[in-house]
Amino acid sequence: MAEPKNNKEELAAAQEVKEAEAVVAEVNEPAVEDVAAPNDAELDESKTEGTTKAGKRSVKAIKEAEAKAEKEARKEAGDTTAQGEAASSERKGAKPITRPKVERRGKKYRKLNEQLEAGKVYSLNEALELAVKTNPAKFDASVELHIVLGVDPRQADQNVRSTVSLPHGTGKTVRVAVFAPEGDHKAAKDAGADIVGEDDFLQRLDKGQIDFDILISTPQMMPKLGKYARVLGPRGLMPNPKSGTVAANVSKAVKEAKAGRVEYRVDKQSIVHLAIGKVSFGGDKLHDNARVFFDSLNSVKPSSLKGGYIKTVSAATTMGPGIKVDTAGL
C-alpha cells in the first residue's frame, strides 16, 4: 500500500532540517590541534632550574616539603581549622541569645542581688554583713567563704590542709564518736562524746551504722580501723593526725570538736571552701570567726610558694549571691 503524499513531504522536510543542523555544527566546532598544549606543572618543571625528575630535588618533592612546613607552622600557631572548610563550619542562622546568670534566677534572688554594686569589692566586714542581708532562704543558712589560692595541689608541699577552732563555733550540732580503749571511755563521755566504744563500735561499723560527724581515735587503736578506710575515707570520717582526730588525750580532742574545730583543705581547683557560721550569728560573730580562720590559713602558707598566696575571696550564704572580698587586709 502506497504511503500518503503528505507523509512523504513531512519526511523529506525533516531530513533537510537534520542535514542543515549537521552543517552548522561542523562549522562551529573548534579546530583540534595536532599537538596538545603543555599544562602548568610541565611548564613549571621545564622552567625550574636545579631540579631533577625524581628524588628529593624533584618539583613534586619540593612542593610536598613546602606543604608539610606550612602545616607544622599552623600547628604551632594553634590553628586547627581545616583548610578550605572554615567558611562551611560557621553556624548559619541567628546567633542564640544567652541571658546573664542573674536574670535566670528567681525574683527573690534578683531583688536581693540589687543590693550589691556590680564590680565592687567589699571589705571583709561589709561582705559578711551583706551576706546576712542577702540570704534568700527561709532557714538559718550557713555563711561560707570561698578562697582561691595560688598553690598547686599536685605538689605535696603545697597541699594546704589544717584545722582551726572557731571562737563562736559553726552553729551546727556535731555528733562525736570516740574509738578508744575502755580506760578512756569515761573521760570521753564526760567531755561530751555522743558515741564511745571499742569492739562494740567496730560491730556498729560492720552493720553500716555511721551516725556521727567526727570520729576520734587513739594512736594505738588506729590499726583496727584500717579495714574500714574504704568506708570512712570517702566520707571524710577517717581519723587523721593533721585534722586532730588522732589524739592520745581524747577528752581534749572531744572538747575541741564540740567547741567548733573544723578542718579545711584545698581542693583540685586550688580552692578552699569553709562555712564559718550561720546567718543568725550576725556580722560581728561571723567576722570574729573569719579573722581566726584567715590567721590560720596564712600560718600554713607553703614556704616553696612563689607569687601571690590568696588570689580571690568571696562570701555567700548557702543559696545567696556571691560577694567579692578585698584581699588587701587579709
C-alpha positions as CSV (number, residue, x, y, z in Angstrom):
1,M,0.0,0.0,0.0
2,A,1.5,3.4,-1.0
3,E,2.2,6.0,1.7
4,P,0.2,9.1,1.7
5,K,1.6,12.1,-0.1
6,N,1.6,14.3,2.9
7,N,3.7,11.9,5.0
8,K,6.4,11.8,2.3
9,E,6.6,15.5,2.2
10,E,7.0,15.7,6.0
11,L,9.8,13.0,6.0
12,A,11.6,14.9,3.3
13,A,11.4,18.2,5.2
14,A,12.7,16.5,8.4
15,Q,15.6,15.1,6.6
16,E,16.6,18.5,5.2
17,V,16.5,20.0,8.7
18,K,18.8,17.3,10.1
19,E,21.3,17.9,7.2
20,A,21.2,21.7,7.9
21,E,21.9,21.2,11.6
22,A,24.9,18.9,10.9
23,V,26.4,21.5,8.6
24,V,26.1,24.3,11.3
25,A,27.6,22.0,14.0
26,E,30.6,21.2,11.7
27,V,31.2,24.9,11.1
28,N,31.0,25.9,14.8
29,E,33.2,23.0,16.1
30,P,36.7,24.3,17.3
31,A,39.7,23.1,15.4
32,V,41.6,20.3,17.1
33,E,45.3,20.9,17.3
34,D,47.6,18.1,16.4
35,V,49.9,18.8,19.5
36,A,48.4,19.2,23.0
37,A,49.5,22.3,24.9
38,P,51.6,21.6,28.0
39,N,49.9,22.1,31.4
40,D,51.1,24.4,34.2
41,A,53.0,21.6,36.1
42,E,55.0,20.8,32.9
43,L,55.8,24.4,32.3
44,D,56.9,24.8,36.0
45,E,59.2,21.8,35.7
46,S,60.7,23.0,32.4
47,K,61.4,26.4,33.8
48,T,62.7,25.3,37.3
49,E,66.4,25.2,37.4
50,G,68.4,22.8,39.6
51,T,65.7,20.2,39.9
52,T,65.6,16.6,39.0
53,K,62.8,14.4,37.6
54,A,62.7,12.2,40.7
55,G,64.0,12.1,44.2
56,K,64.3,14.8,46.9
57,R,65.1,17.5,44.4
58,S,62.2,16.9,42.2
59,V,59.4,19.5,41.8
60,K,56.9,17.2,43.4
61,A,59.1,16.5,46.5
62,I,59.8,20.2,46.9
63,K,56.0,21.0,46.8
64,E,55.3,18.3,49.4
65,A,58.0,19.7,51.7
66,E,56.6,23.2,51.5
67,A,53.1,21.9,52.3
68,K,54.4,20.0,55.3
69,A,56.3,23.0,56.6
70,E,53.1,25.1,56.2
71,K,51.1,22.5,58.1
72,E,53.6,22.5,61.0
73,A,53.6,26.3,61.2
74,R,49.8,26.3,61.5
75,K,50.0,23.6,64.2
76,E,52.5,25.6,66.3
77,A,50.3,28.7,65.9
78,G,47.3,26.7,67.3
79,D,45.3,27.0,64.0
80,T,43.3,23.7,63.8
81,T,40.8,24.9,61.2
82,A,40.7,22.6,58.2
83,Q,41.9,24.4,55.1
84,G,39.0,25.3,52.7
85,E,36.4,24.4,55.3
86,A,36.5,27.4,57.6
87,A,33.5,29.1,55.9
88,S,31.4,26.0,55.8
89,S,32.0,25.3,59.5
90,E,30.3,28.5,60.6
91,R,26.8,28.2,62.0
92,K,24.0,29.6,59.9
93,G,21.0,31.4,61.3
94,A,20.6,33.9,64.1
95,K,23.0,33.9,67.0
96,P,21.4,32.4,70.1
97,I,20.8,34.9,72.9
98,T,22.1,33.8,76.3
99,R,20.7,35.7,79.3
100,P,23.1,36.6,82.2
101,K,23.1,34.1,85.0
102,V,21.4,36.6,87.4
103,E,18.4,37.0,85.1
104,R,17.9,33.3,85.2
105,R,17.4,33.3,88.9
106,G,14.2,33.7,90.9
107,K,12.5,37.0,91.6
108,K,13.6,37.0,95.3
109,Y,17.2,36.3,94.4
110,R,17.3,39.1,91.8
111,K,15.8,41.6,94.2
112,L,18.3,40.8,96.9
113,N,21.1,40.9,94.3
114,E,20.2,44.6,93.6
115,Q,21.8,45.5,97.0
116,L,25.2,44.6,95.5
117,E,27.1,47.0,93.3
118,A,28.4,45.4,90.1
119,G,32.1,45.1,90.1
120,K,32.6,46.5,93.6
121,V,35.0,44.7,96.0
122,Y,33.9,44.9,99.7
123,S,35.9,44.7,102.9
124,L,35.5,41.5,104.9
125,N,33.2,43.1,107.5
126,E,31.0,44.7,104.8
127,A,30.8,41.4,102.8
128,L,29.7,39.4,105.8
129,E,27.0,41.9,106.7
130,L,25.8,41.9,103.2
131,A,25.8,38.1,103.1
132,V,23.4,38.1,106.1
133,K,21.1,40.6,104.4
134,T,21.0,38.9,101.0
135,N,20.1,35.4,102.4
136,P,17.1,34.3,100.2
137,A,16.5,31.1,102.2
138,K,13.8,30.8,104.9
139,F,16.0,28.6,107.1
140,D,19.1,29.6,109.1
141,A,21.6,29.2,106.2
142,S,25.3,28.8,106.6
143,V,27.7,31.6,105.7
144,E,30.6,30.4,103.6
145,L,33.9,31.6,102.4
146,H,35.5,30.5,99.1
147,I,39.2,31.3,98.7
148,V,41.2,30.8,95.5
149,L,44.8,30.1,96.4
150,G,47.9,30.5,94.2
151,V,49.1,26.9,95.1
152,D,49.4,23.8,93.0
153,P,47.6,21.0,94.9
154,R,49.5,18.4,92.9
155,Q,52.7,19.3,94.8
156,A,52.9,17.6,98.1
157,D,54.4,20.7,99.8
158,Q,51.6,22.9,98.5
159,N,48.7,20.7,99.5
160,V,47.2,23.1,102.1
161,R,45.4,21.3,104.9
162,S,44.8,22.2,108.6
163,T,42.3,22.7,111.4
164,V,41.0,25.8,113.2
165,S,38.9,26.3,116.3
166,L,36.3,29.0,115.6
167,P,35.6,31.1,118.7
168,H,31.8,31.1,118.1
169,G,31.6,27.6,116.6
170,T,29.9,26.7,113.3
171,G,26.3,26.7,114.6
172,K,26.0,23.0,113.7
173,T,25.2,20.2,116.2
174,V,28.3,18.0,115.9
175,R,28.0,14.3,116.8
176,V,31.3,13.0,118.0
177,A,32.3,9.3,118.2
178,V,35.3,8.0,120.1
179,F,37.1,4.8,119.4
180,A,39.4,4.2,122.3
181,P,40.4,1.6,125.0
182,E,38.0,1.1,127.9
183,G,40.1,3.2,130.2
184,D,39.4,6.3,128.2
185,H,35.6,5.8,127.9
186,K,34.7,7.8,131.0
187,A,36.8,10.8,130.1
188,A,35.4,10.9,126.6
189,K,31.8,10.7,127.8
190,D,32.4,13.5,130.4
191,A,33.9,15.7,127.6
192,G,30.6,15.3,125.6
193,A,31.2,12.4,123.2
194,D,28.0,11.0,121.7
195,I,29.3,7.5,120.9
196,V,32.1,5.8,122.8
197,G,33.2,2.2,122.3
198,E,35.9,-0.3,121.4
199,D,34.9,-3.7,120.0
200,D,31.2,-2.8,120.1
201,F,32.0,0.3,118.0
202,L,33.5,-1.9,115.3
203,Q,30.4,-4.0,115.3
204,R,28.4,-0.8,114.5
205,L,30.7,-0.2,111.5
206,D,30.2,-3.7,110.3
207,K,26.5,-3.1,110.3
208,G,26.9,0.1,108.4
209,Q,25.8,2.3,111.3
210,I,27.6,5.6,110.7
211,D,25.6,8.0,112.7
212,F,28.3,10.5,113.7
213,D,30.0,13.6,112.1
214,I,33.5,13.3,113.6
215,L,35.5,10.2,114.7
216,I,38.3,10.4,117.2
217,S,40.7,7.6,117.9
218,T,43.8,7.0,120.0
219,P,47.0,6.1,118.1
220,Q,47.1,2.5,119.4
221,M,43.6,1.8,118.1
222,M,44.2,3.1,114.5
223,P,45.4,-0.3,113.1
224,K,42.0,-1.8,113.8
225,L,40.3,0.9,111.7
226,G,42.4,0.0,108.6
227,K,39.9,-2.3,107.0
228,Y,37.2,0.4,107.3
229,A,39.2,3.0,105.5
230,R,37.2,2.5,102.2
231,V,34.0,3.3,104.1
232,L,35.2,6.1,106.3
233,G,37.7,7.8,103.9
234,P,35.3,8.9,101.1
235,R,33.0,10.5,103.8
236,G,35.9,12.4,105.4
237,L,35.5,10.5,108.7
238,M,38.8,8.6,108.8
239,P,40.8,9.9,111.8
240,N,43.9,11.8,110.8
241,P,46.7,13.4,112.9
242,K,46.6,16.5,110.7
243,S,43.0,17.1,111.5
244,G,43.4,16.5,115.2
245,T,41.2,13.4,115.3
246,V,44.0,11.0,116.2
247,A,45.0,12.1,119.8
248,A,46.2,10.4,123.0
249,N,44.1,12.9,125.0
250,V,40.6,12.1,123.8
251,S,39.0,14.4,126.4
252,K,40.7,17.5,124.9
253,A,40.0,16.3,121.3
254,V,36.3,15.9,122.0
255,K,36.0,19.3,123.7
256,E,37.7,21.0,120.7
257,A,35.5,19.2,118.2
258,K,32.4,20.2,120.2
259,A,33.6,23.8,120.5
260,G,33.8,24.4,116.8
261,R,37.1,22.9,115.5
262,V,36.8,22.5,111.7
263,E,39.1,21.1,109.1
264,Y,39.8,22.8,105.8
265,R,41.8,21.8,102.8
266,V,42.5,22.9,99.3
267,D,40.7,21.0,96.5
268,K,41.9,20.1,93.0
269,Q,40.9,23.5,91.7
270,S,43.1,25.3,94.3
271,I,40.0,26.5,96.2
272,V,39.3,26.3,100.0
273,H,35.6,26.2,101.0
274,L,34.6,26.7,104.6
275,A,31.4,27.5,106.5
276,I,32.2,30.0,109.3
277,G,28.8,30.2,110.9
278,K,25.1,30.8,110.5
279,V,23.1,33.8,109.4
280,S,21.7,34.0,112.9
281,F,25.2,34.8,114.2
282,G,25.2,38.3,112.9
283,G,28.0,40.3,111.3
284,D,30.2,40.6,114.4
285,K,30.5,36.9,115.3
286,L,31.0,35.9,111.7
287,H,33.8,38.5,111.4
288,D,35.5,37.0,114.5
289,N,35.3,33.5,113.1
290,A,36.6,34.7,109.7
291,R,39.6,36.6,111.2
292,V,40.6,33.4,113.2
293,F,40.3,31.3,110.0
294,F,42.4,33.7,107.9
295,D,45.1,33.8,110.6
296,S,45.2,30.0,110.5
297,L,45.2,30.0,106.6
298,N,48.2,32.4,106.5
299,S,50.1,30.4,109.1
300,V,50.1,27.3,106.7
301,K,51.3,29.2,103.7
302,P,53.8,26.9,101.8
303,S,57.4,28.1,102.1
304,S,58.1,27.0,98.5
305,L,55.3,29.1,97.0
306,K,56.4,31.8,94.6
307,G,53.9,34.6,93.9
308,G,50.6,35.5,95.5
309,Y,49.0,33.2,98.1
310,I,45.4,34.4,98.4
311,K,44.2,35.4,95.0
312,T,40.4,35.9,95.4
313,V,37.9,35.6,98.2
314,S,34.1,35.6,98.0
315,A,31.5,35.3,100.8
316,A,28.0,33.9,100.3
317,T,25.2,32.1,102.1
318,T,24.1,28.7,101.1
319,M,21.7,30.0,98.4
320,G,22.6,33.6,98.3
321,P,24.7,35.7,95.8
322,G,28.5,35.7,95.9
323,I,30.1,38.9,97.3
324,K,33.7,39.7,96.3
325,V,36.0,40.5,99.3
326,D,39.1,42.7,99.2
327,T,42.2,40.6,99.8
328,A,44.4,43.5,100.8
329,G,43.8,43.3,104.5
330,L,43.6,39.5,104.8
